[in-house]
């Protein structure tokens, strides 16, 4: 081999070494990039999980806002329960300090203690999850051994609804001279289908002409809608009202009067103590009081169409609602065997509170007293 050939061979060997070194460096770079991508993806996943927990907690809290201090306490209880039970990679722990409240969406948020003092004005709640340490797997040299990731969410009551999905199978009748006033207790009595007297109640027909008085009618409620009154005497109205009301207190007697009534289809409320106000009831909820473990929360709250007696067509048995409003049942009615006493003792809540299902359609008549929990940010 001459000198020129030797130089060419040495050059080729040098080029092979350079290619191997470049390839090795490229592999290391690719591995680092892949590791970085995996870790960043892991952080994004953790952030999404935390955000889901914050969103769920905020919505749960907002659903409890009801213009009372007990509603504030219930909101804190629900938010902490939901967040602390959320299926994150490590246990989440939040306290009342992580749940704050405001009158308006963009206000400065206050503690739950401060919010209780102005509970009638509170409409928004923010849940802030403290930063959680999420370990780095592949790219600790670049990102450090861990990253702290937190989340927050704000929810609140919507504007007044234009449709409420569920309403209780009564209508309360008022007159211009005797309107039902917010935050006031009332004792209403049954009247027959052909009697338009105000300050009284009627039982409504259900969607299939059935009397559904023990639960909520699965129907759409609107302001200005026409509702059908059941073809019943005052005594019959009274009987069905008693069955529908007393089951909410866990009273299903006497079974021979209405054999189909049962605790599964017509469950009681979780709180069955009688002769309390709505504020006391809400405070008991906020304190976590459960008097009936098989009960359903808020069964003592009824959403009812209210109608002026001037809109009552006693021939067609129809009334036109001027609003849908929420009422609190203060106590059981008399026994169904006591045909002389048909009094229904209720309290007109009147304050904005959240219902399970409803919608808002711009331009339609709004139910200012009913809202749904909405996630804002």
Buried (B, 14 or more C-beta within 10 A) or exposed (E): EEEEEEEEEEEEEEEEEEEEEEEEEEEEEEEBEEBBEBBBEBBEEBBEBBBBBBBBBBBBBBBBBBBBBBBBBBBBBBBBBBBBEBEBEEEBEBEBEBBBBBBEEEEEBBBBEEBBEEBBEBBBBBBBBBEBEBEBEBBEEEBEEEBEBEBBBBBBBBBBBBBBBBBBBBBBBBBEEEEBEEBEEBEBBBBBBEBBBBBBBBBBBBEEEEBBBBBBBEBBBBBEBBBBBBEBBBEBBBBBBBBBBBBBBBBBEEEEBBEEBEEEEBBBBBBBBEEBBBBBBBBBBBEEEBBBEEBBEBBBBBBBBBBBBEBBEBEEBBBBBBBBBBBBBBBBBBBBEEEEEBBBBBBBBBBBBBBEEBEBEEEBBBBBBBBBBBBBE
